[in-house]
Amino acid sequence: MSSNKLAWTWRVKEECLEEYVAMHLNPWPEILEEHSKAGISNYSIFQNGNQFFYCYECEDSKAAFDYIAKSDACNRWNAITSKMVEGSFDFNDEVPMQPLREVFYLK
């Protein structure tokens, strides 16, 4: 089973929760533009307490990660948000997040 979706989950540190949510309710316009240029679409983030679930569609995740890793705007954003999560948004890392396995997909 395969689709062009990628999903993962992270926890946000309790002391950063309010700021993290505020940043995502009002993202920088250049962040949205860079994600679109990277080929990312239908990007959603869902919250359950301090656990966040991320899901987006992309034809070529590796190319998207490579693009984001070279983006000044994304690197500035990720430098802030990486300190807020239990994990890393650093797309220069070999594996910046652990994708979740898709076990069901209804087209």
C-alpha positions in Angstrom: 0.0 0.0 0.0 1.5 3.3 -1.0 0.4 6.9 -1.5 2.2 10.2 -1.7 1.4 11.1 1.9 3.9 11.5 4.7 3.0 11.6 8.4 4.8 11.7 11.7 4.2 12.8 15.3 6.1 14.7 17.8 5.6 16.1 21.3 6.0 19.8 22.0 7.6 20.7 25.3 4.9 21.9 27.7 6.7 25.3 28.3 6.7 25.9 24.5 3.2 24.8 23.7 1.5 28.3 23.5 4.3 29.8 21.4 4.4 26.7 19.1 0.7 26.9 18.4 0.8 30.6 17.9 3.5 30.3 15.3 1.5 27.7 13.4 -1.7 29.7 13.6 0.1 32.6 11.9 3.0 31.1 9.9 5.5 33.3 8.0 4.3 33.8 4.4 7.8 32.8 3.1 7.5 29.4 5.0 4.2 28.6 3.2 5.8 29.7 -0.1 8.9 27.6 0.4 6.9 24.5 1.3 4.8 24.9 -1.9 7.9 25.3 -4.0 9.3 22.2 -2.4 6.3 20.3 -3.8 4.5 19.9 -0.4 0.7 20.2 -0.5 -2.3 19.4 1.7 -0.2 19.9 4.8 -2.1 19.6 8.1 -1.0 19.6 11.7 -3.4 18.2 14.4 -3.0 18.8 18.1 -3.8 16.4 21.0 -2.5 18.1 24.1 1.2 18.5 23.6 1.3 15.8 20.9 1.1 17.0 17.3 0.4 14.9 14.2 1.7 16.1 10.9 0.5 14.9 7.5 1.2 16.2 4.0 1.3 15.1 0.4 4.4 15.2 -1.8 5.4 13.4 -4.9 9.1 13.3 -4.0 9.8 13.7 -0.2 13.6 13.4 -0.7 13.6 16.3 -3.2 11.3 18.3 -0.9 13.6 17.7 2.1 16.6 18.7 0.1 14.9 21.9 -1.0 13.8 22.8 2.5 17.3 22.1 3.9 18.7 24.8 1.6 16.0 27.3 2.4 17.1 30.2 4.5 13.6 30.9 5.7 12.9 27.3 6.6 16.2 27.1 8.4 15.4 30.2 10.4 11.9 28.8 11.3 13.3 25.4 12.1 16.0 26.9 14.4 13.1 28.2 16.5 10.7 25.3 16.4 13.4 22.6 16.8 14.0 23.9 20.4 10.3 23.5 21.1 9.9 19.8 20.2 11.2 16.5 21.4 13.0 15.8 18.1 14.4 17.9 15.3 13.0 19.9 12.4 16.6 20.1 11.0 16.2 18.9 7.4 20.0 18.9 7.1 19.9 15.8 9.4 20.0 12.5 7.5 16.6 11.6 9.0 14.9 14.7 10.3 11.8 12.8 11.5 10.6 9.2 11.6 7.7 8.8 9.1 4.7 6.8 10.3 3.8 3.6 8.4 0.6 3.9 6.4 -1.6 0.9 7.1 -4.8 2.2 5.5 -5.7 4.5 2.6 -9.1 5.2 1.2 -9.0 7.1 -2.1 
